[in-house]
Amino acid sequence: MEQNKMDEGAWSPYIAGGLSGLVIIVSVLWTGKFFGASTSFVRSAGMLGKAFGPERVTHLEYFIRYLPKLDWQLLFVIGIFVGSLIASLWSGSFKWQGVPDMWAERFGANPVKRGIVAFIGGIIAMFGARLAGGCPSGHGLSGMIQLAVSGLIAMIFFFVGGIIMTRLIYYRGDR
């Protein structure tokens, strides 16, 4: 059986999942903090806002609650990027690509269209994460490691939502 082209150079999901679990455990033991990422984007937006209008940011209730500052979550997000880059370089799967193959096959290779859709999707995802009080890594992974029923329910719905959206976006009846 021919290996799927997308899987070439990919890490085993079992190894990657196990390593993620170990990183969560080390994080909790070392820092007392569970995974989470969405607040770092809010704080980054606040830091950017302070560069252009510091008086406005200092008076917004939201940024009083979530102080715009460099913290462990922002370093966590930067670490995800750096770690992903290292893993892709190490596996030989790294390539510069403005439009993913799967997207180009379904919708065309226009990088502006892809960028607009990705930006809108990011806004929707961030709105949902802030509305829910956290992101999938916070609610799902960190919740499940604490054996929280809410974490299990969140993870189930993240997967169900992802499957539904993938089918809506990429499914073609001719296959």
N, C-alpha and C positions, 0 to 999 in steps of 0.2 A: 504494500500500500504506500502510495506516494505521500510524503510529509507535506502538510499545508505550507505554502510559501510564507505565510505570516508567522508560522511557528519556528522558522529557521533562526537559530541563535537565541531563542527564547529560553528563559529560565523555567524550570519545573514549577508549576503553580503550588505544589506541595512544599517545595523547599522555600520558595518566596513567602508563602503563607506562614510557614514555621518560623522563618527569620523575622517576619513582621511581628509575630507573637512574642518572640524573644526580645525584640526591640521595645515593645510595649512594657514587658515585665521589667526590663532594665530601666526604662524611663520612670516607671512608678517607684522602683526601689531607689534610684539615684536622685530623682528630683521631686518625687511625690506628685507628679503630674501625669495625667492621662493624655492620650492623643487628642488632637483637635487642630483645625486649621482655619476655619472660617473667620474667627476673630482677628487673625493676623492680617487678613485682607481689609477688614474694617479699620484696624489700626494703621495700616499702610495708607489707606485713603485719608485718614486723619492727618498723618504726617505730610502727605502731599498737599492737603488742604491748608495746613499750617504754613506751608511755603508760600502760598498765594494769598491767604486771608487769615492770619493767625487769630485776629480778634473774633472772627466768626466761629472758628473751631472751638476756641476756649469757652464760648458761651452755649454751645449746643449740648443739650442734656445727654445725648447719645455718646458724645466724646468725653463727657465728664465721667460717665460710667465705664466706657472703654477708652482709657487714655491712649492717645496716639504715641506709642513708644516702641522701641526695639525690645522685644521680649523673646522668650524661648519658643513661642509658637511661630514667630516669623523666621527664626533660625531653623525650626523644624521644616517649614515650607521650603526654605532655601536648601536645606539638606536633602529634601525629596528631589529637587531639581538636580543638584550636584550628584546625588547617588544614582539617579536615573541616567544621567549623562555618562557617568563612569561605567555603569552596567552595560549600556548600549555600546560604548566604545570597546569594552572588554569582550563582549559577545560578538562584535563585528557587525551589529545590526544598525548602527548609527548611520543616518543619512539626513541631509538637509532636505526638507520637504515642506512646501507651503500648503499643499493640498494633499491630504491622505488619498491613497489609491482607491480605497473603498468609496470615498466621497466623490472623487473624480469619475469613477465608473458610473455612479448613479446620477450625479448632478452636473458633471462637467468640471473642468480644471480651472475655473475662474477663481483666483485667490481673493478677489474683493468680495464676491458672493459668499465664499467660505468664511472669510473674516467677519462679515456682517452677521451671518448666522451664528458663528461661534461667539461673537460678542453678545448677541441677544440671548443665546443659551446660557452664557456666563451670568448675565444679569438675572435671568429667571432662577438659575441654580443658587446664586448668592442670596436672592430675595427669599427663596425657600429655606435656605440654611439659617438665615437670620430670623425668619419667622418661627422656625422650629427650635431656635436657641442653640444651634450647632449643626455641624456638617456630618456626612456619613462616617468619617473617621471618628468623630467625637461620639456620636450617638451609637453607631453600629459597632465598631471595633472596641472602643473603650467601654461601651455599655455591656457588650457581650463578655468581655474579660472580667467584668464585675458580676457576671451572671444576672444582669438586670433584664427582666422580662421586656421592658421598654426597648432595650438595645437589640434584643432578638426580633421584636416586632419591627423596629426601624430597619434592621438589615434585610428582613424579608421584603418589606415594601420598597427598599432601594433596588433590590434585584428585580422585583416584579415590575417596577416603574422603568428600569433600564431595559428589560426585555420588551416591554410594550413599546417604548419609544424606538428602540432599534427596529422592531418589526414595522412600525409605522413609517419610519424614515427610509429604511433600506430594503424592505421587502418588495419584490416584484413577482407578480403572479406567474410569469413566464418561466420560472426556475423550478 
